Amino acid sequence: MRQPKSFVVGVTGASGALYGARALRALLASGHHVHLVMSRYGRYVMHEELGWEPDRETIFDFLARTTGEEVRQGTLEEHGVNDMTREISSGSAPMDGMVVVPCSVKTLSGIARGASSNLIERSADVSLKEKRPLVLVVRETPLNLIQLRNLVAVAEAGASVVPAMPAFYQKPRTFEDLGDFMAGRILALLGLEHDLFPRWEGG
């Protein structure tokens, strides 16, 4: 039996809540522990794009209801975005990696500058300084020169930049298929095996 790992997942206010939900589903269904941090607008986008009603159900129950009960094979712990006392704000906490999905360009800017103005930015800063996998699924188009330079800065610091650009060689039929392609790319960069989409094997 594979040993469960612990990952930090940040969800910010860029469009693309589907990518966040499918990444969470993939990590939880694989039995891992997720430290979830949603920004104020990340929560808003989850509501607007996916229909999550935080006053009615937890995000964990919402994921189980909408993406499948297999998410209950993992565990989820949610942290307030402004609560800098949480264990994930320290490099001494043994995390196995982090993903920000979707990652707004505002959050990208904070990470590139080492601002650590909230728990998402601080956790990303910790991942970089501890040389752990950090995956940023940036969702913005077009990109201006400042944003492009921020992408270069985080890549030079050790992050994996994964623009929200799903492929089509796997012949997706649903939005969930597109989300799972991105989730699969995220898991691979975190060093995890997956079967979320068929791999390209050539012509």
Secondary structure, DSSP 8 states (H G I E B T S, - for coil): -----EEEEEE-SSS-HHHHHHHHHHHHHTT-EEEEEE-HHHHHHHHHHH---TTTS-HHHHHHHHH-GGGGGSEEEEE-TT-TTSGGGSTTS----EEEEEE-HHHHHHHHHT---SHHHHHHHHHHHTT--EEEEE--SS--HHHHHHHHHHHHHT-EE--S---STT---SHHHHHHHHHHHHHHHTT----SS------
